Amino acid sequence: MSRVIFLLAPLALASCTADEVVDESEVDLPLGDVSAEDMKADGDWGAALTCKDVPELPPLVSPQITLSIDGLTLHLTDPATGFDKVYPVGAGVVDQNPESGEFRESLSYYPVSSTGRSDFAITPASIQPCKTWWTDPATGEKTPVFAGLPFMSFHGNYAIHGPIDGYRAANGGSLRRGYVSHGCFRMQGADVLEVYARIKGVAKVPVRVQRSPERRADGTRVDLAQTWIGAECRADADCNFSKGFCAKNAIGGRGFCSARCTSTCADRAGNPGTFCVADPSAPNLGMCVPKAQATNFDCRPYDHLGVAPATPRFNQPAVVADVCVPKSPGWVGDHCFASSDCANGTTCRGASALTPGLCTMSCDRFCDDLPGTADTFCARVPALSTTGGSCVRQCTPGANAPECPSNTTCTVLARNSGTGSRAVCVPKAP
């Protein structure tokens, strides 16, 4: 086992947690990030006490769900019918308490870290078709924040449910797509109703929970059909919104959607705000990038975008904002051009003037792990070192290796100076 920089321990605070399936009618979850306006106990519940109508939709035969924390997606598929649809979600906030067992992890990762597995299930017994009330564990006060929408548990109190914000609205509220919950996966009201309609009555719906954005066999990221600023892209046509284009990311290798601007950018409800900055590849032009906000914690949902603090607005340099721009996260397995791109004791190896290398460190048998990132492994990788072992990132080939950056491949290597092997991300052969 790898040594862990921050030791993991059981989550101590009450949350959307339980080791086994529990009676959801008796146990409620803290909400996490909701607006103060929605939490006013004024007794004016609007449509929150009304069970929402379930649409009449063809049921799926063998539905499967993949929940991606950093991808902020729910992917519902059915091999038997060919059904395939991606929905936006809000995942758990990222724990910033160094004393917590979940430090640097989204609280939605707890089912994986506490059980050591990624596969769970929804059954008819773990679904409430119309959940309404939430009980504040501190005060005992009840509020109908679940708004009469389905509550589909896949691991104890960890569940898929409605958006919570604006729960008095007829549609059940509005979703903020980001790290906003206390562990559950929030969805738009219409989306959670659709998923429920598709899977209700199925004896067991497999649910896979993963930290990394989900990827297809060709390496493309599983995401919404309607893209927005920051979404991954390969061509301008992938950025299907006004003025959208696919911006290059030299360090990451995968493009990201942007839009041309002269000083300001449009925002989209439910997504992080945007900001107009100078295009590094064309400084006389402005481009829209996501703002770095709590909902996208350190720009985590974007591939090789990092926080650039106090960046001036294009054509208005007196206005600044923290934004997400091409940058290496700097840990084992991340792309780099120089060791200054790397952090936490790692150095850059295998880079050329035009092709990024990988952040790594020398090792004999074991490597450190960093919570919130993929596990690491000590292996002999000639492209990174010809004299000994190098720390590389572990990957899951059965899930199309979503942990691997571009221009790397997931392959099985033996441990350096030891026994055992793991699938790891290594540079592709030139």
Secondary structure, 3 states (H helix, E strand, C coil): CCEECCCCCCCCCCCCCCCCCCCCCCCCCCCCCCCCHHHCCCCCCCCCCCCCCCCCCCCCCCCEEEEECCCCEEEEEECCCCEEEEEECEEECECCCCCCCCCCCEHHHHHHHHHCCCEEEECHHHEEEEECCEECCCCCCEECCCCCEEEEEEECCEEEECCCCCCCCCCCCCCCCCEEECCCEECCHHHHHHHHHHHCCCCCEEEEEECCCCECCCCCECCCCCCCCCCEECCHHHCCCCCEEEECCCCCCCEEEEEEECCCCCCCCCCCCEEEEEECCEEEEEEEEEECCHHHHHHCCCCCEEEEEEEEECCEEEEEEEEEEECCCCCCCCEECCHHHCCCCCEEECCCCCCCEEEECEECCCCEECCCCCCEEEECCCCCCCCCEEEEEECCHHHCCCCCCCCEEEEEEEECCCCCEEEEEEECCC
